[in-house]
Amino acid sequence: MAKIVLQASVFFLFLYLTSCNQTQESNQKTVAQDSTLTEGTFGYDLGFLKKHKSVLVLTAPDNADSRAIVVADYQGRVMTTTSGGDNGNSYGWINYELIKSGANKKHINAYGGEDRFWFSPEGGQFSVYFKRDQKFDFENWQTPAAIDSEPFDIVSADSASVKFRKNTVQENHSGTRFDLTIERTVSMLGTDRIKDLLKVSSLGATKVTAYESVNDIINNGADWKRETGGIGIWILGMFKPSDKTVIVAPFTTPHAGKPLLTSDYFGVIPADRLVTGENAVFLKADGKARSKIGLAPQSATGFAGSYDSGKGILTIVQYDLDTAGDYMKSTWEIHKDPYQGDALNAYNDGPLADGTQMGPFYELESSSRVFPLKKGEKLSHTHRTFHFEGDTEMMDQIARKVLGVSLGQISEVF
């Protein structure tokens, strides 16, 4: 009986994916014929990605204009979303040139995308980005293929969600091996769920799209030991910068009225780019100066966001947070306190010393807590992304409720 059920499940999944591909091929022809779908629209990005990869298009259960593009070959990442259908704004940053080239780059393949799965920590003795005994420098830094260039397998899918799985073995800088299964489910969120999560009674006349990624690591090998390291889940979202976009990181102040903020990852950030207010940190997201901030779990709130006052787009991210949990430290050095890292990070791209630049883009990132997993145990982390546009008054209420600041404060801080 179990065999029959499994065969039936595979058969129906095949039918669903075949239907998706046929629909996507039909949509691709429409995109190619519709000259109104210019760069910057969801339809343009959908047409572009279909030329290079098989894609899944997810739609919110109660809003046909709320859509997301997910690519299994890019580790199940959410490439972009929209709240306005094919002609609506496309919110995610996409690296068109890299995707068109088909190249497999050294160090990292930065395809873009609003929500991608990574491991933490990036640096330190427990990093899986540097081989054993290697120096912590760019030449030695390598994103593991399992989360960079290898596809994730599709386990199941429907019109609003898709589940992925990936088996991998990783070894950290100290020589500890991890036998893992990654599971990742991306699901579109309906209106009632959005209101419930944000604790708002109405969304007014805003156009909105929202989704969540539920990410798991399952330990298939030996029990983890604190002294030999662990692996955390790190979710990163890449978005389009502008001169009028500002990142907002709300905080609490458990220590002497100041947030536990790290802002010198790439040197001191000038005052005209970073402002610490009474209850939020503001960082310019113009893609013109490389800078990064991080909030420790004790100061984070489980929310962050950005506002583009030029286009009138409010973006919110919500993530699992354990204020008393251990979080991996990611700076490129041996750590005395490897479990005192950030729960939230935000990054603004900019030119490197040689003048080259990967983007421009900006990132909103969250990390999971870490604890010693026994064999068969699971670590889980949920990260949600919301985009709003259209009704400025309603968006202002949402920003005040979730981020603790008004749209006016965000627009005028720099």
Disulfide bonds with the S-S distance in Angstrom:
none
